[in-house]
């Protein structure tokens, strides 16, 4: 793969370092700074995308804030030529869900020049209350890594493509790894959800005039409506009667919001518009 498509990400997590066939603990019960320096050096990783996502979102505005909220949204995981092996996905079609480990490649630089902040303002809290970054799923993290649970629709092993639904990813997002979702270990029905348990999750009702909805391809209609139900607007600024616009599937979707009702007022084609080109490694060779 071209070096320009490699992503250098420092991962400082973990308490053990693998040495051959054994594990040794580092930094446990000691204040030796040299030990911590050694651990930091040994746990640096250079990650290279194994795949990229093809989705209907060509800009960040409108993307669901969590995976699975818009279950009818479809996207395709496309393996890079280096990892496009039928053997690598053998048995994957026996699972229902998949974990995607990916990178926030479109993060904007902070005004203060820093790459992250210890606290962030979650949209779920109205964008005004600060919470520790590690108590949220904010994209502005020390290591810009995302995690999404998506449903497997189909696996085309020969072509190196996996059709999934429920993805919350920008078109062209690099995928660093894929892991099957296993219910016996990954499902925790009794889990506490922190501040998300205290904030009622409300959807908007969507009025989509038939003459406008018919301009959207049939296979995209349900997913688009689910996206609009999530209220794509920024939590920091919600203006009554303002006409908002989002790009979805190459179309410009215009809408207004009054109270709890969102009304679509325009659908216009934009051709094959892309805000960011996919890396060369994603394209067929």
N, C-alpha and C positions, 0 to 999 in steps of 0.2 A: 504494500500500500504506500502511496505517496506520503512523505513525512508531514506534509501540510494537513493531512487528515488524522494525524495522531493528536490525542488530547492529553496534555500533561496535567495530572491531578495528583496532589499530595494527599495521601490518606494516613492520618496519624492515629487511627483507632487500633484496638486490640491490645492484649497484654502479653502475647506470646510471639516468639519468632521461630520460624521453622528452620532447623538446621539439619539438613539431610533427612533422616528418618525419625528424628526426635524433636520434641518441643522443649524449650527452656523458658522459664519465666524471667521477665525483665522488669525492673522498677517496682517490685513488690516489697513494701515495707522498708524502703531505703530512700534516703535523701541525696544519694550520689548523683549529681547533675550529669556526670559523664555517662551514667547508665541511661538517662533519659535522652541524651544526645545520640547515643548509639541506637536506641529504639527508634527515634525519629528518622535517622538515616536508613535503617533497615526496612522501615515500613513505607517508604516512598514507592509509588507505583506509577508507571506510565501506561495509561489506558488507551486502547485503540478500539474504535467502534467495530462491532461485529455486524451491525445492521443499521439501517436508518428507517424512519417512519414516513409513510406517505399518508397524509391526512388532508381534510378539507379546510384546515386552518392555515392560512398563509400569513397571518399576523397574530400577535398575542391576544388582542382584544376579542373577547367572545369565547375563548377556550374555557371549558368547565374547570372549576377550581379544584375538583377532585375527580379521579377516575371512577367510572361506574355511575356517575350521576346522570349521564345521558347514555343510557344503555343501548340505544338504537344507532348511535354514532359508529360508523365503521372506519377502519384504518388498516393499513397493510404494513407489516414488518418485512423489509426487504434486506436480505443478507448481502454483505459486500462479497465480491468475487472470492476473496481469500477464505471466507467462512461459509461459502455456499455449498455445503456438503449434505447430501441426503442422509448420510450416516449420522450427522450431528443432531438431526431432529427425529431420529428413529424412536418411536414410542410416544412422541409428544401429542399426537392426535388422540391418545387415550385419556388425556386430561381435559377438564372443562375450562380452567382458568390458567392464566400465566402472569408471572411477575415480570415486569420490564424494569430494568435498571438503566437509567439514561442520564443525559447531561443537559443542564439549562444553558444551552449554547447561545441563546439570544438575550441573556441578561444585559441590562444597560449599566454603564459605569455609574457609581454613586457620585454625588456632587462633591463629597469630601475626599474623593480619591481612594477610599477604602473599599475593599472587596466584600465586606460583610459588616453587620452590626450585631451586638449581643442581644438587642431587643428589636422586635418588629411589630407592626400594627396589622393584625389579621383582618381581612374584610368581614369575616363572620362577626367580629366585635364592632363593626361600624367604621373601622379604620381610624379610631381615635385612642383605643386602649393598647398600651404596649405589653407584650408578652415575650418571654425569653425565646430566642430563635429556635432552640432545640425543643421547645414545647409547641412548635408550629411546623407547618409544611411549607413555609415561605421559600421562594426560589433563591433568595439572597442569603446564601449559606457559606461557611468557610470553604467547603468543597461543594461546588454546584451540581449535586447529584440528586436525581429524582427517582421516585419509586411509584409504579402504577400497577394496579391489578386489572387485567383486561380479560374478556371472555374470548376463547378460541372459537372462531367460526369454521375455519378450514386450514389445513396445512398442505401446501404444494411443495413437497420435498424436492422434486426435480428442479423447480424454478427458484427455490430458495425464498419463498414468499409465504407469510402467515397472515390470513385475514382475521382481524380481531374486532371486537366492539367494546365501547365504553372507554376508549383511550382519551386522555386529556393532554395531547401532545401537538406541538407545532409541527407543520410539515417540514421534513428535513432533520428532525431531532435525532442525534446520534444515540444508538442503543449499545450499551457496553456489555450487557449480559441479559440472558433470559433464564428464568427458573420456573418450573411448574408449581402451581398453587396446590398444596395438599391440605385438605380439610382437617385431618386429624391433628395437624400441628399449627396450621395458620389461622384457623377459625377460633375466636374467643368470644362467644355470645355474652359472657358475663363481664366483659371488659368495661372499664370506666373510660369515658371520652373527654375528660377534662372540661375546658370551657365550652366545647362543642355540645356537651350534654345540657348546658344551662341556657343555650340560645336556641330558640325554636327555629327549625328549618322551614322556611316558607317559599313556596313557588309562586310565580306570577301566572295569572291566566293569560292566554295568548289569543288574540283575535287576528286571524290570518285570512284576509279576503280571498275567496277561491280563485279569482282571476290572477292574484299575485302568487298564491301557492302553486298554481299550475305551471308557473315559470320555473319552478324548482324541480329537478329530476326526481321522479317518484321514490327512488331508493334513498334519497337524502331528506325527504320531507319530515319523517318522524324524528330523525336525529336533530334536524334544525329546530323543530318546535321544542324539543327537550332542552336544547341549548338556550333558547329564548326564555323558557320557563325558569331557568336558573338566575335570570337577571344579569346580563353581561356587563352592565354598567359598573364603573369604578365606584367602590364603596365611599370614596372621599368626595365624590361630586355627582349628585343626582339632581338634575334640573327638570322641573315639570315643563312639559310641552316642548322640550328640546328634542330635535331629531338626531338620533344616534345612528351610526353606521358601522357595520362589521362585514368583513369579507369571509364568505363561506362557500367552499366549492367553486371558486372562481366567479362568484356573484356578489354584488354589493347589496346587502340587506339593510334597509332603512326602517327605523321604528321609533315610536314614542312610548312613554310610560306615564300613565296617570293613575296614582294610587297603586293598586295591586294588579292593574291590567296593562299589558303590553300590546300595542297595536302596530302591526307591520304596515308601513305606508309606501314601500317601494322595493322592487327587486330588479336589479339591472345586471346584465352580463358584463364581465370584465375579461373575457377570453381566458388565456392561460397565464394570467397575472401571477407573479411570484414576488414576494417581498425579499426573500433570500433564496439564492440558488442552492440546490443541494450540492454537497461535496462531490467531486469527480468519482470518488470510490463507490458512490451509490449507483452510478449509472452503469448500464450494461457495457461490457467490453467485448 
